[in-house]
Amino acid sequence: MTNMLAKAVMAEKDSDGDGELSKEKYDTMVEQAKSDGGWPGDFYT
């Protein structure tokens, strides 16, 4: 993941603007990425 992409993901997923992803936010992001086929493990299975 590039730095620019990571910043874009944080801007989108950090809904309260605290600069952090809670476990809940992270889990939601992972589930969305998996359902979109964008999670890295999807490419190696």
N, CA, C, O and CB atoms as a CASP TS submission, in Angstrom:
PFRMAT TS
TARGET T0000
AUTHOR 0000-0000-0000
METHOD Language model
MODEL 1
PARENT N/A
ATOM      1  N   MET     1       0.863  -1.169   0.000  1.00  0.00           N
ATOM      2  CA  MET     1       0.000   0.000   0.000  1.00  0.00           C
ATOM      3  C   MET     1       0.905   1.227   0.000  1.00  0.00           C
ATOM      4  O   MET     1       1.831   1.334   0.805  1.00  0.00           O
ATOM      5  CB  MET     1      -0.979   0.001   1.233  1.00  0.00           C
ATOM      6  N   THR     2       0.630   2.117  -0.887  1.00  0.00           N
ATOM      7  CA  THR     2       1.433   3.330  -0.936  1.00  0.00           C
ATOM      8  C   THR     2       1.023   4.289   0.167  1.00  0.00           C
ATOM      9  O   THR     2      -0.067   4.179   0.728  1.00  0.00           O
ATOM     10  CB  THR     2       1.304   4.006  -2.299  1.00  0.00           C
ATOM     11  N   ASN     3       1.893   5.213   0.466  1.00  0.00           N
ATOM     12  CA  ASN     3       1.615   6.213   1.492  1.00  0.00           C
ATOM     13  C   ASN     3       0.363   7.015   1.136  1.00  0.00           C
ATOM     14  O   ASN     3      -0.461   7.308   2.002  1.00  0.00           O
ATOM     15  CB  ASN     3       2.821   7.153   1.668  1.00  0.00           C
ATOM     16  N   MET     4       0.228   7.364  -0.133  1.00  0.00           N
ATOM     17  CA  MET     4      -0.927   8.153  -0.576  1.00  0.00           C
ATOM     18  C   MET     4      -2.221   7.349  -0.399  1.00  0.00           C
ATOM     19  O   MET     4      -3.239   7.890   0.033  1.00  0.00           O
ATOM     20  CB  MET     4      -0.756   8.583  -2.059  1.00  0.00           C
ATOM     21  N   LEU     5      -2.174   6.077  -0.731  1.00  0.00           N
ATOM     22  CA  LEU     5      -3.340   5.224  -0.581  1.00  0.00           C
ATOM     23  C   LEU     5      -3.687   5.049   0.900  1.00  0.00           C
ATOM     24  O   LEU     5      -4.858   5.081   1.278  1.00  0.00           O
ATOM     25  CB  LEU     5      -3.095   3.858  -1.242  1.00  0.00           C
ATOM     26  N   ALA     6      -2.669   4.866   1.722  1.00  0.00           N
ATOM     27  CA  ALA     6      -2.904   4.717   3.162  1.00  0.00           C
ATOM     28  C   ALA     6      -3.558   5.970   3.732  1.00  0.00           C
ATOM     29  O   ALA     6      -4.471   5.870   4.552  1.00  0.00           O
ATOM     30  CB  ALA     6      -1.582   4.427   3.898  1.00  0.00           C
ATOM     31  N   LYS     7      -3.105   7.139   3.311  1.00  0.00           N
ATOM     32  CA  LYS     7      -3.706   8.393   3.781  1.00  0.00           C
ATOM     33  C   LYS     7      -5.153   8.515   3.330  1.00  0.00           C
ATOM     34  O   LYS     7      -6.002   8.993   4.083  1.00  0.00           O
ATOM     35  CB  LYS     7      -2.900   9.593   3.278  1.00  0.00           C
ATOM     36  N   ALA     8      -5.440   8.086   2.101  1.00  0.00           N
ATOM     37  CA  ALA     8      -6.805   8.143   1.587  1.00  0.00           C
ATOM     38  C   ALA     8      -7.721   7.204   2.372  1.00  0.00           C
ATOM     39  O   ALA     8      -8.859   7.554   2.684  1.00  0.00           O
ATOM     40  CB  ALA     8      -6.829   7.785   0.093  1.00  0.00           C
ATOM     41  N   VAL     9      -7.221   6.019   2.686  1.00  0.00           N
ATOM     42  CA  VAL     9      -8.004   5.060   3.468  1.00  0.00           C
ATOM     43  C   VAL     9      -8.276   5.631   4.854  1.00  0.00           C
ATOM     44  O   VAL     9      -9.401   5.559   5.347  1.00  0.00           O
ATOM     45  CB  VAL     9      -7.268   3.698   3.574  1.00  0.00           C
ATOM     46  N   MET    10      -7.253   6.195   5.481  1.00  0.00           N
ATOM     47  CA  MET    10      -7.439   6.784   6.811  1.00  0.00           C
ATOM     48  C   MET    10      -8.461   7.917   6.759  1.00  0.00           C
ATOM     49  O   MET    10      -9.329   8.007   7.628  1.00  0.00           O
ATOM     50  CB  MET    10      -6.095   7.304   7.366  1.00  0.00           C
ATOM     51  N   ALA    11      -8.368   8.769   5.764  1.00  0.00           N
ATOM     52  CA  ALA    11      -9.304   9.891   5.654  1.00  0.00           C
ATOM     53  C   ALA    11     -10.730   9.393   5.517  1.00  0.00           C
ATOM     54  O   ALA    11     -11.659   9.992   6.058  1.00  0.00           O
ATOM     55  CB  ALA    11      -8.942  10.780   4.463  1.00  0.00           C
ATOM     56  N   GLU    12     -10.903   8.289   4.788  1.00  0.00           N
ATOM     57  CA  GLU    12     -12.244   7.742   4.587  1.00  0.00           C
ATOM     58  C   GLU    12     -12.751   6.992   5.821  1.00  0.00           C
ATOM     59  O   GLU    12     -13.917   7.129   6.193  1.00  0.00           O
ATOM     60  CB  GLU    12     -12.249   6.813   3.381  1.00  0.00           C
ATOM     61  N   LYS    13     -11.892   6.210   6.447  1.00  0.00           N
ATOM     62  CA  LYS    13     -12.325   5.315   7.523  1.00  0.00           C
ATOM     63  C   LYS    13     -12.267   5.943   8.913  1.00  0.00           C
ATOM     64  O   LYS    13     -12.937   5.470   9.830  1.00  0.00           O
ATOM     65  CB  LYS    13     -11.484   4.079   7.510  1.00  0.00           C
ATOM     66  N   ASP    14     -11.480   6.994   9.078  1.00  0.00           N
ATOM     67  CA  ASP    14     -11.350   7.647  10.380  1.00  0.00           C
ATOM     68  C   ASP    14     -12.472   8.658  10.537  1.00  0.00           C
ATOM     69  O   ASP    14     -12.259   9.865  10.426  1.00  0.00           O
ATOM     70  CB  ASP    14      -9.963   8.335  10.531  1.00  0.00           C
ATOM     71  N   SER    15     -13.665   8.152  10.795  1.00  0.00           N
ATOM     72  CA  SER    15     -14.864   8.995  10.792  1.00  0.00           C
ATOM     73  C   SER    15     -14.872  10.062  11.881  1.00  0.00           C
ATOM     74  O   SER    15     -15.516  11.099  11.721  1.00  0.00           O
ATOM     75  CB  SER    15     -16.078   8.136  10.942  1.00  0.00           C
ATOM     76  N   ASP    16     -14.165   9.823  12.988  1.00  0.00           N
ATOM     77  CA  ASP    16     -14.175  10.840  14.037  1.00  0.00           C
ATOM     78  C   ASP    16     -12.942  11.745  13.998  1.00  0.00           C
ATOM     79  O   ASP    16     -12.803  12.635  14.837  1.00  0.00           O
ATOM     80  CB  ASP    16     -14.271  10.175  15.391  1.00  0.00           C
ATOM     81  N   GLY    17     -12.046  11.522  13.030  1.00  0.00           N
ATOM     82  CA  GLY    17     -10.909  12.402  12.816  1.00  0.00           C
ATOM     83  C   GLY    17      -9.844  12.350  13.899  1.00  0.00           C
ATOM     84  O   GLY    17      -9.074  13.298  14.053  1.00  0.00           O
ATOM     85  N   ASP    18      -9.787  11.250  14.655  1.00  0.00           N
ATOM     86  CA  ASP    18      -8.799  11.175  15.723  1.00  0.00           C
ATOM     87  C   ASP    18      -7.437  10.657  15.259  1.00  0.00           C
ATOM     88  O   ASP    18      -6.508  10.548  16.060  1.00  0.00           O
ATOM     89  CB  ASP    18      -9.319  10.296  16.820  1.00  0.00           C
ATOM     90  N   GLY    19      -7.314  10.335  13.964  1.00  0.00           N
ATOM     91  CA  GLY    19      -6.041   9.860  13.423  1.00  0.00           C
ATOM     92  C   GLY    19      -5.760   8.400  13.717  1.00  0.00           C
ATOM     93  O   GLY    19      -4.655   7.915  13.476  1.00  0.00           O
ATOM     94  N   GLU    20      -6.751   7.702  14.235  1.00  0.00           N
ATOM     95  CA  GLU    20      -6.589   6.294  14.573  1.00  0.00           C
ATOM     96  C   GLU    20      -7.792   5.494  14.089  1.00  0.00           C
ATOM     97  O   GLU    20      -8.888   6.025  13.911  1.00  0.00           O
ATOM     98  CB  GLU    20      -6.401   6.118  16.089  1.00  0.00           C
ATOM     99  N   LEU    21      -7.556   4.210  13.883  1.00  0.00           N
ATOM    100  CA  LEU    21      -8.652   3.304  13.568  1.00  0.00           C
ATOM    101  C   LEU    21      -8.880   2.406  14.773  1.00  0.00           C
ATOM    102  O   LEU    21      -7.967   1.708  15.215  1.00  0.00           O
ATOM    103  CB  LEU    21      -8.351   2.463  12.285  1.00  0.00           C
ATOM    104  N   SER    22     -10.080   2.424  15.295  1.00  0.00           N
ATOM    105  CA  SER    22     -10.408   1.508  16.383  1.00  0.00           C
ATOM    106  C   SER    22     -10.470   0.095  15.818  1.00  0.00           C
ATOM    107  O   SER    22     -10.506  -0.091  14.602  1.00  0.00           O
ATOM    108  CB  SER    22     -11.758   1.900  17.070  1.00  0.00           C
ATOM    109  N   LYS    23     -10.482  -0.890  16.693  1.00  0.00           N
ATOM    110  CA  LYS    23     -10.607  -2.274  16.231  1.00  0.00           C
ATOM    111  C   LYS    23     -11.887  -2.439  15.423  1.00  0.00           C
ATOM    112  O   LYS    23     -11.907  -3.143  14.413  1.00  0.00           O
ATOM    113  CB  LYS    23     -10.592  -3.257  17.426  1.00  0.00           C
ATOM    114  N   GLU    24     -12.937  -1.798  15.864  1.00  0.00           N
ATOM    115  CA  GLU    24     -14.213  -1.867  15.156  1.00  0.00           C
ATOM    116  C   GLU    24     -14.093  -1.280  13.744  1.00  0.00           C
ATOM    117  O   GLU    24     -14.554  -1.886  12.777  1.00  0.00           O
ATOM    118  CB  GLU    24     -15.301  -1.124  15.949  1.00  0.00           C
ATOM    119  N   LYS    25     -13.478  -0.106  13.630  1.00  0.00           N
ATOM    120  CA  LYS    25     -13.282   0.526  12.319  1.00  0.00           C
ATOM    121  C   LYS    25     -12.396  -0.344  11.432  1.00  0.00           C
ATOM    122  O   LYS    25     -12.673  -0.520  10.246  1.00  0.00           O
ATOM    123  CB  LYS    25     -12.657   1.931  12.480  1.00  0.00           C
ATOM    124  N   TYR    26     -11.321  -0.890  12.022  1.00  0.00           N
ATOM    125  CA  TYR    26     -10.409  -1.730  11.264  1.00  0.00           C
ATOM    126  C   TYR    26     -11.117  -2.983  10.758  1.00  0.00           C
ATOM    127  O   TYR    26     -10.991  -3.342   9.587  1.00  0.00           O
ATOM    128  CB  TYR    26      -9.203  -2.112  12.119  1.00  0.00           C
ATOM    129  N   ASP    27     -11.858  -3.644  11.637  1.00  0.00           N
ATOM    130  CA  ASP    27     -12.575  -4.857  11.249  1.00  0.00           C
ATOM    131  C   ASP    27     -13.559  -4.576  10.112  1.00  0.00           C
ATOM    132  O   ASP    27     -13.686  -5.373   9.182  1.00  0.00           O
ATOM    133  CB  ASP    27     -13.317  -5.445  12.456  1.00  0.00           C
ATOM    134  N   THR    28     -14.248  -3.444  10.193  1.00  0.00           N
ATOM    135  CA  THR    28     -15.179  -3.064   9.125  1.00  0.00           C
ATOM    136  C   THR    28     -14.431  -2.866   7.813  1.00  0.00           C
ATOM    137  O   THR    28     -14.885  -3.324   6.764  1.00  0.00           O
ATOM    138  CB  THR    28     -15.944  -1.778   9.499  1.00  0.00           C
ATOM    139  N   MET    29     -13.284  -2.184   7.866  1.00  0.00           N
ATOM    140  CA  MET    29     -12.483  -1.939   6.674  1.00  0.00           C
ATOM    141  C   MET    29     -12.017  -3.258   6.055  1.00  0.00           C
ATOM    142  O   MET    29     -12.064  -3.421   4.836  1.00  0.00           O
ATOM    143  CB  MET    29     -11.275  -1.053   7.013  1.00  0.00           C
ATOM    144  N   VAL    30     -11.570  -4.194   6.886  1.00  0.00           N
ATOM    145  CA  VAL    30     -11.102  -5.493   6.407  1.00  0.00           C
ATOM    146  C   VAL    30     -12.239  -6.257   5.739  1.00  0.00           C
ATOM    147  O   VAL    30     -12.062  -6.809   4.653  1.00  0.00           O
ATOM    148  CB  VAL    30     -10.512  -6.317   7.564  1.00  0.00           C
ATOM    149  N   GLU    31     -13.387  -6.293   6.371  1.00  0.00           N
ATOM    150  CA  GLU    31     -14.529  -7.007   5.793  1.00  0.00           C
ATOM    151  C   GLU    31     -14.940  -6.403   4.451  1.00  0.00           C
ATOM    152  O   GLU    31     -15.270  -7.137   3.520  1.00  0.00           O
ATOM    153  CB  GLU    31     -15.718  -6.983   6.764  1.00  0.00           C
ATOM    154  N   GLN    32     -14.922  -5.087   4.345  1.00  0.00           N
ATOM    155  CA  GLN    32     -15.257  -4.435   3.085  1.00  0.00           C
ATOM    156  C   GLN    32     -14.225  -4.761   2.013  1.00  0.00           C
ATOM    157  O   GLN    32     -14.582  -5.028   0.865  1.00  0.00           O
ATOM    158  CB  GLN    32     -15.359  -2.921   3.278  1.00  0.00           C
ATOM    159  N   ALA    33     -12.943  -4.740   2.383  1.00  0.00           N
ATOM    160  CA  ALA    33     -11.887  -5.053   1.420  1.00  0.00           C
ATOM    161  C   ALA    33     -12.000  -6.499   0.947  1.00  0.00           C
ATOM    162  O   ALA    33     -11.825  -6.789  -0.237  1.00  0.00           O
ATOM    163  CB  ALA    33     -10.502  -4.804   2.039  1.00  0.00           C
ATOM    164  N   LYS    34     -12.292  -7.400   1.878  1.00  0.00           N
ATOM    165  CA  LYS    34     -12.443  -8.809   1.498  1.00  0.00           C
ATOM    166  C   LYS    34     -13.617  -8.993   0.550  1.00  0.00           C
ATOM    167  O   LYS    34     -13.513  -9.736  -0.425  1.00  0.00           O
ATOM    168  CB  LYS    34     -12.632  -9.685   2.742  1.00  0.00           C
ATOM    169  N   SER    35     -14.725  -8.331   0.823  1.00  0.00           N
ATOM    170  CA  SER    35     -15.904  -8.492  -0.030  1.00  0.00           C
ATOM    171  C   SER    35     -15.690  -7.873  -1.407  1.00  0.00           C
ATOM    172  O   SER    35     -16.321  -8.285  -2.381  1.00  0.00           O
ATOM    173  CB  SER    35     -17.126  -7.867   0.635  1.00  0.00           C
ATOM    174  N   ASP    36     -14.798  -6.881  -1.488  1.00  0.00           N
ATOM    175  CA  ASP    36     -14.481  -6.248  -2.774  1.00  0.00           C
ATOM    176  C   ASP    36     -13.376  -6.981  -3.517  1.00  0.00           C
ATOM    177  O   ASP    36     -13.061  -6.637  -4.656  1.00  0.00           O
ATOM    178  CB  ASP    36     -14.076  -4.803  -2.560  1.00  0.00           C
ATOM    179  N   GLY    37     -12.778  -7.995  -2.877  1.00  0.00           N
ATOM    180  CA  GLY    37     -11.669  -8.721  -3.497  1.00  0.00           C
ATOM    181  C   GLY    37     -10.369  -7.947  -3.428  1.00  0.00           C
ATOM    182  O   GLY    37      -9.440  -8.243  -4.180  1.00  0.00           O
ATOM    183  N   GLY    38     -10.276  -6.958  -2.541  1.00  0.00           N
ATOM    184  CA  GLY    38      -9.085  -6.130  -2.482  1.00  0.00           C
ATOM    185  C   GLY    38      -8.174  -6.423  -1.314  1.00  0.00           C
ATOM    186  O   GLY    38      -7.261  -5.646  -1.035  1.00  0.00           O
ATOM    187  N   TRP    39      -8.401  -7.533  -0.620  1.00  0.00           N
ATOM    188  CA  TRP    39      -7.553  -7.862   0.522  1.00  0.00           C
ATOM    189  C   TRP    39      -6.389  -8.703   0.012  1.00  0.00           C
ATOM    190  O   TRP    39      -6.614  -9.665  -0.723  1.00  0.00           O
ATOM    191  CB  TRP    39      -8.357  -8.622   1.638  1.00  0.00           C
ATOM    192  N   PRO    40      -5.141  -8.369   0.381  1.00  0.00           N
ATOM    193  CA  PRO    40      -3.971  -9.075  -0.180  1.00  0.00           C
ATOM    194  C   PRO    40      -4.033 -10.593  -0.125  1.00  0.00           C
ATOM    195  O   PRO    40      -3.572 -11.250  -1.058  1.00  0.00           O
ATOM    196  CB  PRO    40      -2.754  -8.638   0.532  1.00  0.00           C
ATOM    197  N   GLY    41      -4.584 -11.170   0.931  1.00  0.00           N
ATOM    198  CA  GLY    41      -4.666 -12.622   1.019  1.00  0.00           C
ATOM    199  C   GLY    41      -5.505 -13.232  -0.092  1.00  0.00           C
ATOM    200  O   GLY    41      -5.336 -14.406  -0.422  1.00  0.00           O
ATOM    201  N   ASP    42      -6.410 -12.446  -0.674  1.00  0.00           N
ATOM    202  CA  ASP    42      -7.248 -12.951  -1.748  1.00  0.00           C
ATOM    203  C   ASP    42      -6.430 -13.305  -2.986  1.00  0.00           C
ATOM    204  O   ASP    42      -6.858 -14.125  -3.799  1.00  0.00           O
ATOM    205  CB  ASP    42      -8.308 -11.929  -2.103  1.00  0.00           C
ATOM    206  N   PHE    43      -5.259 -12.695  -3.131  1.00  0.00           N
ATOM    207  CA  PHE    43      -4.450 -12.921  -4.310  1.00  0.00           C
ATOM    208  C   PHE    43      -3.540 -14.138  -4.176  1.00  0.00           C
ATOM    209  O   PHE    43      -2.989 -14.622  -5.165  1.00  0.00           O
ATOM    210  CB  PHE    43      -3.629 -11.703  -4.597  1.00  0.00           C
ATOM    211  N   TYR    44      -3.387 -14.625  -2.958  1.00  0.00           N
ATOM    212  CA  TYR    44      -2.434 -15.699  -2.711  1.00  0.00           C
ATOM    213  C   TYR    44      -3.097 -17.004  -2.299  1.00  0.00           C
ATOM    214  O   TYR    44      -2.406 -17.959  -1.943  1.00  0.00           O
ATOM    215  CB  TYR    44      -1.463 -15.279  -1.655  1.00  0.00           C
ATOM    216  N   THR    45      -4.410 -17.065  -2.339  1.00  0.00           N
ATOM    217  CA  THR    45      -5.087 -18.292  -1.915  1.00  0.00           C
ATOM    218  C   THR    45      -5.332 -19.208  -3.083  1.00  0.00           C
ATOM    219  O   THR    45      -5.892 -20.291  -2.913  1.00  0.00           O
ATOM    220  CB  THR    45      -6.402 -17.973  -1.228  1.00  0.00           C
TER
END
